[in-house]
């Protein structure tokens, strides 16, 4: 594995680990406050849900990166290597197109919250169309952080936010879909170069079982 891949893999694993750690910490603190101090973090559940959404969307692209997604390969495994590689490339191209559509939809959903314009075109973007700003939408319970007050002047026409603006938690939609598209493109190049057989999980469990059997037979 290249140094770049190791660095990227480490970054993604770190991000996921941080999110899991924050979710665990907030939930633990909330439980202690509720049962020990008869109080609670009003915003705790909403923040945990936001973090879970970030975790899932990071995990989707990371699963493509490490070929952790499940799939059925009973048919492709009986084909010769050239045919199997061709089908893997076809599947990869379809996944790239699908991820691109998801990215367009994600941008179009998130853009109004950032006071930006949606893309025009039903399937593929043909430009941008004037979109009514929804930057004033806020979360239900999450308090506003003072160091993010600059967003009030940037996207909310100077109006103060009473709660945390939705533009930030919803940003994972275009970010996550862009990362997914990038990972599919990476996987396609790896298949083309013969570094990877498919987009789905490899037979790691079977390999481990074979390795254990070989180890036992040697002993």
C-alpha positions as CSV (number, residue, x, y, z in Angstrom):
1,X,0.0,0.0,0.0
2,X,1.3,3.4,-0.9
3,X,2.2,6.1,1.7
4,X,-0.7,8.3,0.3
5,X,-3.2,5.6,0.8
6,X,-2.0,4.9,4.4
7,X,-2.2,8.6,5.2
8,X,-5.7,8.9,3.7
9,X,-6.9,5.8,5.5
10,X,-5.5,7.1,8.7
11,X,-7.3,10.4,8.3
12,X,-10.6,8.7,7.7
13,X,-10.3,6.3,10.5
14,X,-9.3,9.1,12.8
15,X,-12.4,11.2,11.8
16,X,-14.7,8.2,12.4
17,X,-13.1,7.4,15.7
18,X,-13.5,11.1,16.8
19,X,-17.2,11.0,15.9
20,X,-17.7,7.7,17.8
21,X,-15.9,9.1,20.8
22,X,-18.0,12.3,20.8
23,X,-21.2,10.3,20.5
24,X,-20.1,8.0,23.4
25,X,-19.0,10.9,25.6
26,X,-22.2,13.0,25.1
27,X,-24.4,9.9,25.7
28,X,-22.4,9.0,28.8
29,X,-22.6,12.5,30.3
30,X,-26.3,12.7,29.6
31,X,-27.0,9.4,31.4
32,X,-24.9,10.5,34.4
33,X,-26.6,13.9,34.6
34,X,-30.1,12.3,34.3
35,X,-29.7,9.6,36.9
36,X,-27.2,11.3,39.3
37,X,-28.1,15.0,39.1
38,X,-31.7,14.7,37.8
39,X,-30.8,16.9,34.8
40,X,-29.8,16.5,31.2
41,X,-28.2,18.0,28.2
42,X,-31.2,19.3,26.3
43,X,-29.2,19.4,23.0
44,X,-27.5,16.0,23.7
45,X,-29.8,13.8,21.6
46,X,-29.9,16.1,18.6
47,X,-26.1,16.4,18.5
48,X,-25.8,12.6,18.8
49,X,-28.2,12.2,15.8
50,X,-26.2,14.8,13.8
51,X,-22.9,13.0,14.6
52,X,-24.5,9.6,13.7
53,X,-25.5,11.0,10.3
54,X,-21.9,12.2,9.7
55,X,-20.6,8.8,10.8
56,X,-22.8,7.0,8.3
57,X,-21.9,9.2,5.4
58,X,-18.2,9.0,6.2
59,X,-18.5,5.3,6.5
60,X,-20.1,4.8,3.1
61,X,-17.2,6.3,1.3
62,X,-14.7,4.7,3.6
63,X,-16.3,1.3,2.8
64,X,-15.7,1.9,-0.9
65,X,-12.1,2.8,-0.1
66,X,-11.4,-0.4,1.7
67,X,-13.8,-2.6,-0.3
68,X,-15.9,-3.3,2.8
69,X,-19.3,-3.2,1.1
70,X,-21.1,-6.5,0.7
71,X,-22.1,-7.9,-2.7
72,X,-22.9,-11.1,-4.5
73,X,-20.1,-12.5,-6.6
74,X,-21.3,-16.0,-7.2
75,X,-21.7,-15.3,-11.0
76,X,-18.7,-13.2,-11.6
77,X,-16.4,-15.7,-9.8
78,X,-17.1,-18.4,-12.4
79,X,-16.1,-16.1,-15.3
80,X,-12.6,-15.8,-16.7
81,X,-10.4,-13.0,-15.4
82,X,-10.9,-10.6,-18.4
83,X,-14.7,-10.9,-18.3
84,X,-14.7,-10.5,-14.5
85,X,-12.6,-7.4,-14.8
86,X,-14.8,-5.9,-17.6
87,X,-17.9,-6.4,-15.4
88,X,-16.2,-4.8,-12.5
89,X,-15.4,-1.8,-14.6
90,X,-19.0,-1.6,-15.8
91,X,-20.2,-1.7,-12.2
92,X,-17.7,1.0,-11.2
93,X,-18.8,3.3,-14.0
94,X,-22.5,2.8,-13.0
95,X,-21.5,3.6,-9.4
96,X,-19.6,6.8,-10.5
97,X,-22.8,8.0,-12.3
98,X,-24.9,7.1,-9.3
99,X,-22.6,9.0,-6.9
100,X,-22.6,12.0,-9.2
101,X,-26.4,12.1,-9.1
102,X,-26.3,11.8,-5.3
103,X,-23.8,14.7,-5.2
104,X,-26.1,16.9,-7.4
105,X,-29.1,16.1,-5.1
106,X,-27.0,16.7,-2.0
107,X,-25.8,20.0,-3.2
108,X,-29.3,21.1,-4.3
109,X,-30.7,20.2,-0.8
110,X,-27.9,21.9,1.1
111,X,-27.3,25.0,-1.0
112,X,-30.3,27.0,0.2
113,X,-29.2,26.6,3.8
114,X,-25.8,28.2,2.8
115,X,-27.6,31.0,0.8
116,X,-26.3,29.4,-2.4
117,X,-28.1,28.5,-5.6
118,X,-29.2,25.1,-6.6
119,X,-28.1,23.5,-9.9
120,X,-30.4,23.6,-12.9
121,X,-31.2,20.5,-14.9
122,X,-33.2,17.4,-13.9
123,X,-30.4,14.8,-13.9
124,X,-27.2,16.5,-14.6
125,X,-26.3,20.2,-13.7
126,X,-26.6,22.6,-16.6
127,X,-25.8,25.7,-14.5
128,X,-27.3,27.3,-11.4
129,X,-30.7,28.7,-10.9
130,X,-31.8,31.5,-8.5
131,X,-32.7,29.9,-5.2
132,X,-34.5,31.5,-2.2
133,X,-32.2,31.5,0.8
134,X,-33.0,29.3,3.8
135,X,-30.0,30.3,5.8
136,X,-32.2,31.3,8.7
137,X,-33.2,27.7,9.4
138,X,-31.8,26.5,12.7
139,X,-31.6,23.3,14.7
140,X,-34.1,22.6,17.4
141,X,-32.0,22.6,20.6
142,X,-28.3,22.9,19.7
143,X,-26.9,26.3,21.0
144,X,-25.1,28.6,18.8
145,X,-21.3,28.7,19.2
146,X,-19.8,32.2,19.5
147,X,-16.8,31.5,17.2
148,X,-19.3,30.8,14.4
149,X,-21.1,34.1,14.7
150,X,-19.4,35.3,11.5
151,X,-21.9,33.1,9.6
152,X,-24.6,35.6,10.6
153,X,-23.0,38.2,8.4
154,X,-21.9,35.9,5.6
155,X,-25.1,34.0,4.9
156,X,-27.9,35.3,7.2
157,X,-27.9,39.0,6.2
158,X,-26.6,40.0,9.7
159,X,-29.4,38.4,11.6
160,X,-28.4,36.7,14.8
161,X,-28.8,32.9,15.2
162,X,-30.7,31.8,18.3
163,X,-29.6,28.2,17.8
164,X,-27.0,26.4,15.7
165,X,-27.7,26.9,11.9
166,X,-28.6,23.9,9.9
167,X,-26.1,24.7,7.2
168,X,-23.3,23.2,9.2
169,X,-24.7,19.8,10.1
170,X,-26.2,19.4,6.7
171,X,-22.9,20.2,5.0
172,X,-22.0,16.5,5.4
173,X,-24.4,15.8,2.5
174,X,-22.4,17.4,-0.3
175,X,-19.1,16.6,1.5
176,X,-20.0,13.0,2.0
177,X,-21.3,12.5,-1.6
178,X,-18.2,14.2,-3.1
179,X,-16.0,11.9,-1.1
180,X,-18.1,8.9,-2.2
181,X,-17.6,10.0,-5.8
182,X,-13.9,10.4,-5.3
183,X,-13.6,6.9,-3.8
184,X,-15.5,5.3,-6.6
185,X,-13.2,7.0,-9.1
186,X,-10.2,5.8,-7.1
187,X,-11.6,2.2,-7.1
188,X,-12.2,2.3,-10.8
189,X,-8.6,3.2,-11.5
190,X,-7.4,0.4,-9.2
191,X,-9.6,-2.1,-11.1
192,X,-8.3,-0.8,-14.4
193,X,-4.7,-1.2,-13.2
194,X,-5.3,-4.7,-11.9
195,X,-4.8,-3.7,-8.2
196,X,-8.4,-4.7,-7.2
197,X,-10.9,-7.3,-8.5
198,X,-14.2,-5.6,-7.6
199,X,-15.9,-3.0,-5.6
200,X,-17.2,-5.4,-2.9
201,X,-15.7,-7.0,0.1
202,X,-13.0,-9.5,-0.5
203,X,-13.0,-13.0,1.0
204,X,-11.1,-12.0,4.1
205,X,-13.1,-14.3,6.4
206,X,-12.4,-17.3,4.1
207,X,-8.7,-16.4,4.0
208,X,-8.5,-16.2,7.7
209,X,-10.2,-19.6,8.2
210,X,-7.8,-21.1,5.7
211,X,-4.9,-19.5,7.5
212,X,-6.1,-20.9,10.9
213,X,-6.5,-24.3,9.4
214,X,-3.0,-24.2,8.0
215,X,-1.6,-23.0,11.3
216,X,-3.3,-25.9,13.2
217,X,-2.1,-28.5,10.7
218,X,1.4,-27.3,11.2
219,X,1.2,-27.5,14.9
